[in-house]
Amino acid sequence: MKVFTTDKIRNVVVLGHSGAGKSSLVAAMNGIATSTKQRTTESCATTQMTVLPILWEDCKINVLDTPGAADFVGEMEEAVSAADAAIIVISGKNGVENGTRRAWKLCEQYNLPRIIYVSDMDIDDVSYKNVVLQLQELYGKCIAPFHLPIRENGQFVGYVNVLQQRAKRWKDDGTVEKCDVPEYNLENLEIFREALMEAVAETSDEFLDRYFNGDTFSENEIRQALRYNVAEGSIVPVMMGSNTLGRGMYTLMVDIIKYLPAPDQRKCAGINATNNEVFEADYNFSKAKSAYVFKTIVDPFIGKYSLIKVQSGVLKSDDTLYNYHKEQEVKASKLFVMNGTKAEEVPELHAGDIGALSKVTGLQTTDSLSTKANPILYIRTTISKPYCTMRYQAKNPKEEEKVTQSLHKLAEEDVTLRVENDSENRQTLIHGISEQHLAAVCDRLKTKYNVEMELSKPKVAYKETIRGTSDVEYKHKKQSGGHGQYGHVKIKLTPSGDLTRAYEFEETVVGGAVPKNFFPAVEKGIADGTLSGPLAGYPVVGVHVNLYDGSSHSVDSSEAAFKTAATMALRDGIMKAQPILLEPIASLSVTAPEEQVGDVMGELSKRRAKIMGMNPQDDGTTVVDAEIPYATIYGIGTVLHSLTGGSATYTYEFLKYEPAPEGTKPEQED
């Protein structure tokens, strides 16, 4: 593939609700650009971000196609971090959906200019006007409809250019011819033209005054205002087309080049690690070279690729780069651009371009690359935290290690996936965004690494403590020829009041009943005893242990004997001091549309949650704060998704331990 300079590059992320037509749009755009027939129907939901460079005119559009489901939000966040603009795809059939709102919020968060593309225009009963009205109601006067559909006999046959007030029809060979604006379009054309003029007027005080004074803008003035304000993000064009018919792609790509910014029209800054000064990279090809790793691909057949965006300078094959995070020099022996799943070698990458490095050890997503003489660090992308936790086991017990190793490779690619060995509760855990996300991980594990795992509900990390006091003794005495074993302790147990520590130990022995040199062994016995409590085998916390008496034998006493005596005395003492189970409690925040808060609170009440507060937000949502037992939090994401149509989000973190309800029966060990 040829090399493109910064001004000839557009980095565009495609966002939208699942099923809106993102991947089929990308395929249709590529088909128009390459003059090849592409498959333009989505056979299944996308679960991973892909990069596809589309060559158009003398430019390259790096299209980052993303999943629409919130289950794969990490893929969207990675793609958005590398983009300079966005196309938000809306199904004309379904209108504005939760994924549309989520896409808009991401664009706002990353300050991305955007174009809205309405798909499914070949469906007869689709109303483009209704979609525009929905968008204007949500986002105001920045929404600027560029086109209007022309239909004949239920067929999508052409469009009206709102700016020019001219119409065009598609011919059989895919080209267009001019035609008259149909009479039935005139009323909507006037409405849309007014909306477009209002969006232009809002861009400056001068234009606003002229607009209110009844003045008209020339086509040249409108285009100049659009070029500046679309790139700035204060005007959002609305376009349309049919992915299956390949109609609307030409005008979309022309307008991507015309209105969306090249990288050097965007700001980009890092920190020089040597002097802590701001490094204004700004995708300037003449500055010191630097890059940012925004995505990792690990494949058992093609190996590992680190997807990068060049922040400044020009990267060339055989360049030596420096990973400041790892204090490691990296040899970029070859540079690639990713074309879907295919890597194509290029001699150099200019500032603002997206490419890839192959098989670089230690390089991870969100790392920065630069030169050792000029080490630059870029702010790491904030990726959504995984809150869905499940227990995993290999379907074939002999493949347990292979499953875990394969999961770690998947976690290199998917930064919202986390693998944990919970040794305290003797379980292996996997954390993801949702149950659907983890189900997709199972599928990828089987497809890519030919191993299978089973998911189940995780065991709750209960603990044990005491509410009362006890005074016990234990004498460990054995005689079997030669030296025997003798250790005798008397201890008092009381609640320590500190549930963050297993135990507090003190000794008040007088007269040397237990020699001082055995005190550490007694404490080690207490420590071992708290690892698995006598009530249900869970760790013990919040116990104060006072060693106040005991006895020893001049020959048979040993550290091992006193350690055993202490452990056994502790177990007996706990059972005599009103032992109870403690359950972990999480601090939970659920954000949901105001009209669905009642359903959310009802669900939380079923799960023994205590509502701590409700905070209405400016965007029409309400944040419900609650304290909820971990024993009931399992599956909450799936239920909230079902209750709110996917519009609710939630976060939680460990808060404290509280006494479990009487009659709680934790699951037994396997």
C-alpha positions in Angstrom: 0.0 0.0 0.0 1.3 3.5 -0.8 2.3 6.0 1.8 -0.1 8.8 2.7 0.9 12.2 4.1 -1.0 13.6 7.1 -3.3 15.9 5.2 -4.5 13.0 3.0 -5.6 10.8 6.0 -9.0 10.6 7.7 -9.4 8.4 10.8 -13.1 7.7 11.1 -14.7 5.4 13.7 -18.1 3.9 12.9 -20.4 3.7 15.9 -24.1 2.9 16.5 -26.6 0.5 17.9 -26.1 -3.2 17.3 -27.7 -4.1 14.0 -28.0 -0.6 12.7 -25.8 -1.5 9.7 -22.3 -0.4 10.6 -20.4 -3.3 9.1 -22.5 -3.5 6.0 -22.0 0.2 5.5 -18.2 -0.3 5.7 -18.4 -3.1 3.2 -20.5 -1.0 0.9 -18.1 1.9 1.1 -15.2 -0.4 0.3 -17.1 -1.9 -2.6 -17.7 1.5 -4.1 -14.0 2.5 -3.6 -12.6 -0.7 -5.1 -15.3 -1.2 -7.7 -15.9 -4.7 -6.4 -19.1 -6.3 -5.2 -19.0 -6.6 -1.5 -21.2 -8.6 0.9 -23.3 -5.8 2.4 -25.6 -7.7 4.8 -24.6 -8.4 8.4 -24.8 -12.1 9.1 -23.8 -11.8 12.7 -23.1 -9.2 15.3 -19.6 -7.7 15.4 -17.7 -8.4 18.6 -14.3 -6.9 17.8 -13.0 -3.7 16.3 -11.4 -3.9 12.9 -9.4 -1.4 10.8 -10.1 -1.1 7.1 -8.2 1.5 5.0 -10.4 2.7 2.1 -8.7 4.6 -0.7 -10.8 7.4 -2.1 -9.7 10.0 -4.6 -6.2 10.8 -3.4 -6.9 10.1 0.3 -7.0 7.2 2.7 -9.9 6.8 5.0 -8.9 4.6 8.0 -12.3 3.2 8.9 -12.5 1.7 12.5 -15.5 -0.6 12.5 -16.8 -1.3 16.0 -19.4 -3.5 17.7 -22.7 -1.9 18.7 -23.5 -3.9 21.8 -22.5 -2.4 25.1 -21.1 -5.8 26.0 -18.1 -4.9 23.8 -17.7 -1.3 24.9 -13.9 -1.7 25.3 -13.6 -2.2 21.6 -15.5 1.0 21.0 -13.3 2.9 23.5 -10.1 1.7 21.9 -11.3 2.7 18.4 -12.6 6.1 19.5 -9.2 6.9 21.2 -7.5 6.5 17.7 -10.2 8.3 15.7 -10.3 11.9 14.6 -14.0 11.8 13.6 -17.0 9.5 13.7 -19.9 8.2 11.6 -22.9 7.3 13.8 -25.1 4.8 11.9 -28.8 4.8 12.7 -31.2 2.3 11.3 -34.0 4.3 9.5 -36.3 1.4 10.4 -35.6 1.5 14.2 -34.6 5.2 14.7 -32.6 6.5 17.6 -31.7 3.6 20.0 -29.7 3.2 23.1 -26.6 2.5 21.0 -27.1 5.8 19.3 -27.1 7.7 22.5 -24.1 5.8 23.7 -22.2 6.6 20.5 -23.1 10.3 20.9 -21.8 10.3 24.5 -18.5 8.8 23.4 -18.1 11.4 20.7 -18.8 14.1 23.2 -16.3 12.6 25.6 -13.5 12.5 23.0 -14.6 15.7 21.3 -15.1 14.0 18.0 -16.8 15.7 15.0 -19.4 13.4 13.5 -21.6 12.6 10.6 -24.9 10.8 11.2 -25.7 8.2 8.5 -29.3 6.8 8.3 -29.3 3.3 6.8 -32.1 1.1 5.5 -33.5 3.7 3.2 -34.5 1.0 0.7 -37.2 -0.1 3.1 -40.5 1.5 1.9 -41.9 2.6 5.2 -38.7 4.1 6.6 -39.1 7.8 7.6 -35.9 9.8 7.3 -37.8 12.8 8.5 -38.8 11.2 11.7 -35.2 10.2 12.4 -34.1 13.8 11.8 -36.8 15.1 14.2 -35.8 12.6 16.9 -32.2 13.8 16.6 -33.2 17.5 16.7 -35.3 16.8 19.8 -32.3 15.1 21.5 -29.4 17.2 20.4 -30.9 20.5 19.2 -30.0 22.9 16.4 -26.6 21.4 15.6 -28.4 18.7 13.6 -28.2 19.6 9.9 -29.9 17.3 7.3 -27.9 17.3 4.1 -30.3 15.1 2.0 -33.8 14.1 1.4 -34.9 10.7 -0.1 -36.7 10.4 -3.4 -39.0 7.4 -3.7 -41.0 6.0 -6.6 -43.3 3.0 -6.3 -41.9 2.2 -2.9 -38.3 2.2 -4.3 -35.4 4.4 -3.1 -34.4 5.9 -6.4 -32.6 9.2 -5.6 -32.0 12.1 -3.3 -32.4 15.8 -2.9 -29.3 17.9 -2.0 -30.7 20.2 0.7 -27.9 22.7 0.4 -28.2 23.0 -3.4 -31.9 22.3 -3.6 -31.2 20.0 -6.5 -32.2 16.4 -7.1 -30.4 13.4 -8.5 -31.5 9.9 -9.5 -29.4 6.7 -9.6 -29.0 5.0 -13.0 -28.6 1.3 -13.5 -24.8 1.6 -13.7 -24.6 3.3 -10.3 -24.0 6.8 -11.5 -26.4 9.6 -11.0 -28.3 12.0 -13.3 -30.0 15.3 -12.5 -33.7 15.5 -12.2 -36.4 17.8 -10.9 -37.2 17.9 -7.2 -40.5 15.9 -6.9 -43.4 18.0 -5.8 -44.1 15.8 -2.8 -40.5 16.7 -1.5 -40.9 20.4 -1.7 -42.5 20.8 1.8 -39.9 18.7 3.5 -37.1 20.3 1.5 -38.2 23.7 2.9 -38.3 22.3 6.4 -34.8 20.7 6.1 -33.3 23.7 4.3 -34.5 25.8 7.2 -33.0 23.4 9.7 -29.7 23.5 7.8 -29.7 27.3 7.6 -30.5 27.5 11.3 -27.5 25.2 12.1 -25.3 27.4 10.0 -26.6 30.6 11.6 -25.8 29.2 15.1 -22.1 29.1 14.2 -21.4 32.8 14.6 -23.0 36.0 15.9 -22.7 37.6 12.5 -24.6 34.8 10.8 -27.2 34.7 13.6 -27.9 38.4 13.2 -28.2 38.1 9.4 -30.5 35.0 9.8 -32.8 36.9 12.1 -32.8 39.9 9.8 -34.1 37.7 7.0 -30.8 37.7 5.1 -29.8 34.7 3.0 -26.5 33.0 2.8 -24.7 32.2 -0.4 -23.8 28.6 -1.2 -20.1 29.5 -0.8 -20.7 31.0 2.7 -22.7 27.9 3.7 -20.0 25.6 2.5 -17.2 27.5 4.3 -19.3 27.6 7.5 -19.9 23.8 7.1 -16.3 23.0 6.5 -15.2 24.8 9.7 -18.0 23.9 12.0 -18.4 20.2 11.0 -14.7 19.7 11.7 -15.1 21.6 15.0 -18.2 19.5 15.9 -20.7 22.4 16.2 -22.7 21.1 13.1 -23.6 17.5 12.7 -24.6 16.6 9.1 -27.3 13.9 8.6 -26.9 11.8 5.5 -28.6 8.6 4.3 -28.4 5.6 2.0 -29.0 1.9 1.4 -26.1 -0.4 2.3 -27.6 -3.3 0.4 -28.1 -1.3 -2.8 -24.8 0.6 -2.4 -26.6 3.9 -2.7 -25.4 7.0 -0.7 -21.8 5.7 -0.3 -20.4 8.1 -2.9 -21.8 11.2 -1.4 -20.8 10.0 2.1 -17.2 9.4 1.2 -17.0 12.7 -0.7 -18.3 14.5 2.4 -15.9 12.6 4.8 -13.0 14.0 2.8 -14.6 17.4 2.4 -15.9 18.0 6.0 -14.2 15.7 8.5 -10.7 16.8 9.7 -7.4 15.4 8.8 -5.3 14.5 11.9 -3.2 17.7 11.7 -6.4 19.7 12.3 -6.7 18.1 15.7 -4.8 18.7 18.9 -2.6 16.0 20.5 -0.3 16.4 23.5 1.9 14.2 25.6 4.4 14.7 28.4 8.2 14.6 28.0 9.3 12.1 30.6 12.8 13.8 30.9 11.7 17.3 31.9 7.9 16.8 32.5 7.1 19.5 30.0 4.1 19.3 27.6 5.0 17.9 24.2 2.6 19.4 21.6 2.6 16.6 19.1 -0.4 17.7 17.1 0.2 15.1 14.5 3.0 17.2 13.1 5.3 15.2 10.8 8.3 17.5 11.4 8.4 16.9 15.2 10.2 14.1 17.0 8.6 10.7 16.3 6.1 9.2 18.7 3.2 6.8 18.7 0.5 5.4 20.9 -0.6 1.7 21.1 -4.4 1.7 21.0 -5.1 -1.9 20.4 -3.5 -5.4 20.5 -4.3 -8.3 18.3 -3.1 -11.8 19.3 -3.7 -14.6 16.9 -2.4 -18.2 17.1 -1.7 -18.2 13.3 -0.5 -14.6 12.4 1.0 -13.8 15.8 0.8 -10.5 17.8 0.2 -7.1 16.3 0.3 -3.8 18.2 -2.0 -1.3 16.5 -0.5 2.2 16.7 -1.4 5.7 15.8 1.5 7.9 14.9 1.3 11.0 17.1 4.2 12.9 15.6 7.1 12.6 13.1 7.4 9.8 10.5 8.0 6.2 11.5 10.2 4.2 9.1 11.1 0.5 8.8 14.1 -0.4 11.0 13.5 2.6 13.4 14.5 2.0 17.0 11.7 3.2 19.3 11.6 3.4 23.1 9.0 2.1 25.4 9.4 4.3 28.5 6.9 2.3 30.5 9.0 -0.9 30.2 12.4 0.9 29.9 12.8 -1.1 26.7 14.0 -0.3 23.2 11.9 -1.6 20.4 13.1 -2.4 16.9 10.4 -1.6 14.4 11.9 -3.9 11.7 8.7 -3.8 9.6 5.7 -1.5 9.6 2.2 -2.6 8.6 -1.2 -1.4 8.0 -4.1 -3.7 8.9 -6.7 -4.4 6.2 -9.3 -6.2 8.2 -7.4 -9.4 9.4 -4.7 -9.0 6.7 -1.4 -7.1 7.4 0.1 -5.2 4.5 3.7 -4.0 4.8 4.5 -0.3 4.2 7.9 1.5 4.3 6.8 4.4 6.5 3.9 5.9 8.4 3.3 9.6 8.6 2.0 11.5 11.7 -1.7 10.8 12.1 -1.7 7.5 10.3 -2.8 4.2 11.8 -0.5 1.1 11.4 0.8 -1.9 13.3 4.0 -3.4 14.7 4.5 -7.1 14.7 5.6 -9.4 17.6 7.0 -6.7 19.9 7.6 -8.3 23.3 6.3 -6.5 26.3 4.3 -3.9 24.3 0.8 -3.5 25.6 -2.4 -1.6 24.8 -2.1 2.1 26.0 1.7 2.1 25.9 3.5 5.0 24.3 6.5 4.8 21.9 9.0 7.5 21.1 12.8 7.8 21.1 15.1 7.4 24.0 16.5 10.9 23.5 12.9 12.3 23.6 10.7 10.0 25.7 7.0 11.0 25.3 4.1 9.6 27.4 0.5 9.9 26.3 -2.5 9.7 28.6 -3.7 6.1 28.7 -7.2 5.6 27.4 -9.8 5.1 30.1 -11.4 1.7 29.4 -14.6 0.5 31.1 -14.1 -1.6 34.2 -15.5 -5.2 34.0 -18.2 -5.8 36.7 -19.6 -9.2 35.6 -17.7 -12.0 37.4 -18.0 -15.7 36.8 -16.2 -18.8 37.9 -14.5 -20.8 35.1 -13.2 -24.3 34.7 -11.8 -26.2 31.8 -14.3 -28.6 30.3 -11.5 -31.1 30.2 -9.7 -31.0 33.5 -6.4 -31.9 31.8 -6.6 -28.6 29.8 -6.9 -26.4 32.9 -3.5 -24.8 32.3 -4.1 -24.4 28.6 -7.4 -22.7 29.2 -5.8 -20.2 31.6 -2.9 -19.5 29.2 -5.3 -18.9 26.3 -7.4 -16.6 28.4 -4.4 -14.5 29.2 -3.7 -14.2 25.5 -7.4 -13.1 24.9 -7.0 -10.6 27.8 -4.0 -9.0 25.9 -6.4 -8.3 23.1 -9.5 -7.4 25.2 -8.7 -5.0 28.0 -12.1 -5.4 29.5 -11.3 -9.0 30.2 -9.6 -9.9 33.5 -8.5 -13.4 34.7 -8.0 -14.0 38.5 -6.9 -16.9 40.6 -8.9 -16.5 43.8 -6.8 -18.8 46.0 -8.6 -17.8 49.2 -11.8 -19.2 47.9 -10.2 -21.9 45.8 -11.7 -20.8 42.5 -10.5 -19.3 39.2 -12.5 -16.2 38.1 -13.0 -14.3 34.9 -14.3 -10.7 34.8 -16.0 -9.2 31.8 -18.5 -6.5 30.9 -21.5 -8.8 30.8 -22.6 -12.5 30.6 -22.9 -12.0 26.8 -19.3 -10.7 26.7 -18.1 -13.8 28.6 -20.1 -16.1 26.4 -18.4 -14.5 23.4 -15.0 -15.1 25.1 -15.9 -18.8 25.4 -16.6 -18.9 21.7 -13.3 -17.2 20.8 -11.5 -19.6 23.2 -12.8 -22.6 21.3 -12.4 -21.0 17.8 -8.9 -19.6 18.3 -7.3 -22.0 20.7 -9.4 -25.1 20.4 -10.1 -25.4 24.2 -13.4 -25.1 26.0 -14.3 -23.8 29.4 -17.5 -23.8 31.5 -18.8 -20.8 33.4 -20.7 -20.9 36.6 -21.8 -18.7 39.5 -18.8 -17.6 41.6 -18.5 -18.6 45.3 -19.1 -15.7 47.6 -16.1 -14.7 49.8 -17.8 -15.1 53.2 -15.8 -14.7 56.3 -16.2 -15.9 59.9 -16.0 -13.9 63.1 -17.2 -14.0 66.7 -19.8 -12.0 68.6 -19.0 -13.3 72.1 -16.0 -14.3 74.2 -14.5 -17.5 75.3 -11.8 -18.9 77.5 -10.3 -22.2 76.3 -7.2 -24.4 76.6 -5.7 -27.1 74.5 -3.0 -29.5 75.4 -1.2 -31.2 72.5 0.5 -34.3 74.0 1.9 -37.3 72.2 4.3 -40.0 73.2 5.6 -42.6 70.8 9.1 -43.5 71.9 12.0 -41.1 72.1 11.1 -37.4 72.3 7.3 -36.8 72.5 5.3 -33.7 71.6 4.0 -31.4 74.3 2.4 -28.0 73.9 -0.2 -26.5 76.3 -1.9 -23.1 75.8 -4.7 -21.2 77.5 -6.3 -18.4 75.4 -9.1 -15.9 75.7 -11.0 -14.8 72.6 -12.8 -11.5 72.2 -14.0 -9.5 69.2 -11.3 -7.1 68.0 -13.7 -4.7 66.3 -11.4 -4.6 63.2 -12.8 -6.8 60.4 -10.0 -5.8 58.0 -7.5 -8.0 60.0 -7.7 -11.6 60.8 -6.5 -11.4 64.3 -4.8 -9.4 67.0 -2.4 -11.3 69.2 -1.1 -10.5 72.7 0.5 -12.5 75.4 0.1 -11.9 79.1 1.8 -15.0 80.4 3.5 -14.7 83.8 6.0 -16.8 85.5 7.3 -18.4 82.3 4.4 -21.0 82.1 4.9 -20.8 78.3 8.5 -19.9 77.5 9.0 -16.8 75.4 10.7 -18.6 72.6 7.4 -20.4 71.9 5.4 -17.2 71.6 6.1 -16.9 67.8 5.0 -20.5 67.3 1.7 -19.9 69.2 1.1 -16.8 67.0 1.9 -18.9 63.8 -0.7 -21.4 65.0 -3.3 -18.7 65.5 -2.5 -17.3 62.0 -2.9 -20.7 60.4 -6.1 -21.3 62.3 -7.7 -18.1 60.9 -7.2 -19.3 57.3 -10.1 -21.7 57.5 -12.6 -21.2 60.2 -14.5 -24.0 62.1 -17.9 -22.7 61.2 -17.9 -23.2 57.4 -14.3 -23.2 56.3 -14.1 -19.5 55.5 -11.3 -17.1 56.6 -11.6 -15.8 60.2 -11.5 -12.0 60.9 -11.9 -9.7 63.8 -10.6 -11.9 66.6 -8.5 -10.7 69.5 -6.4 -13.6 71.0 -4.8 -13.3 74.4 -2.3 -16.1 75.4 -2.4 -15.9 79.2 -1.2 -19.3 80.4 -0.2 -22.8 79.5 2.6 -25.2 80.3 5.7 -26.8 78.8 7.9 -29.8 79.0 11.6 -29.5 79.3 12.2 -32.3 76.7 9.0 -32.8 74.6 8.0 -29.2 74.0 8.6 -27.8 70.5 7.6 -25.0 68.2 5.5 -27.5 66.2 3.7 -28.7 69.3 2.8 -25.2 70.5 1.7 -24.2 66.9 -0.7 -27.2 66.8 -2.0 -26.5 70.3 -2.7 -22.9 69.4 -4.5 -23.8 66.2 -6.8 -26.4 67.9 -7.4 -24.0 70.9 -8.5 -21.3 68.4 -11.0 -23.5 66.7 -12.5 -24.6 70.0 -12.6 -21.0 71.2 -14.3 -19.7 68.1 -17.1 -22.3 68.4 -17.7 -21.2 72.0 -17.7 -17.5 71.2 -20.9 -17.2 69.2 -19.5 -17.6 65.8 -21.2 -16.0 62.8 -20.8 -15.7 59.1 -20.0 -12.4 57.5 -21.1 -11.6 54.0 -19.3 -9.0 51.7 -21.3 -5.9 50.9 -20.8 -3.8 47.7 -21.5 -0.1 47.2 -23.6 -0.1 44.0 -24.5 2.8 41.7 -27.1 2.2 38.9 -27.8 4.9 36.3 -31.1 4.5 34.5 -33.7 6.7 32.7 -35.9 8.5 35.2 -39.0 6.7 34.0 -37.4 3.3 34.8 -36.1 4.0 38.2 -39.1 2.4 39.9 -38.4 -0.9 38.2 -34.7 -0.7 39.1 -35.5 -0.1 42.8 -37.9 -3.0 42.8 -35.3 -5.3 41.5 -32.7 -4.0 44.0 -35.2 -4.6 46.9 -35.6 -8.2 45.8 -31.8 -8.6 46.1 -31.7 -7.3 49.8 -30.2 -4.0 48.7 -30.4 -0.9 50.9 -31.2 2.2 48.9 -28.9 5.0 50.1 -29.8 7.8 47.8 -31.2 8.9 44.4 -29.6 11.7 42.4 -31.4 13.0 39.2 -29.0 14.0 36.4 -29.2 16.7 33.7 -29.6 14.2 30.9 -32.8 12.7 32.2 -31.3 9.8 34.1 -31.2 9.1 37.8 -28.3 7.6 39.8 -29.5 5.1 42.4 -27.0 4.5 45.1 -27.4 1.3 47.2 -25.6 -1.2 49.4 -26.0 -4.8 48.2 -24.7 -8.2 49.3 -22.4 -9.9 46.9 -24.5 -13.0 47.4 -27.3 -11.4 45.4 -25.4 -9.3 42.9 -24.7 -12.1 40.5 -26.6 -11.7 37.2 -27.7 -8.1 38.0 -26.3 -6.7 34.8 -28.5 -9.0 32.6 -31.6 -8.2 34.6 -31.0 -4.5 34.5 -30.4 -4.7 30.7 -33.7 -6.5 30.4 -35.7 -4.1 32.6 -34.4 -1.0 30.9 -34.0 -2.1 27.3 -30.2 -1.9 27.7 -30.2 1.8 28.9 -29.1 1.2 32.5 -25.4 1.1 33.5 -24.0 0.1 36.8 -20.8 0.1 38.8 -19.9 -1.4 42.2 -17.0 -1.8 44.5 -16.3 -3.6 47.8 -17.6 -1.7 50.8 -17.6 -3.8 54.0 -18.5 -7.0 55.7 -21.8 -7.4 57.6 -23.4 -10.3 59.5 -25.1 -12.7 57.0 -28.8 -13.4 57.6 -29.5 -16.3 59.9 -29.9 -19.5 58.1 -27.4 -18.6 55.3 -25.9 -21.8 53.9 -22.9 -21.1 51.7 -22.2 -23.6 48.9 -19.9 -26.4 49.9 -16.5 -26.9 48.4 -16.3 -29.1 45.3 
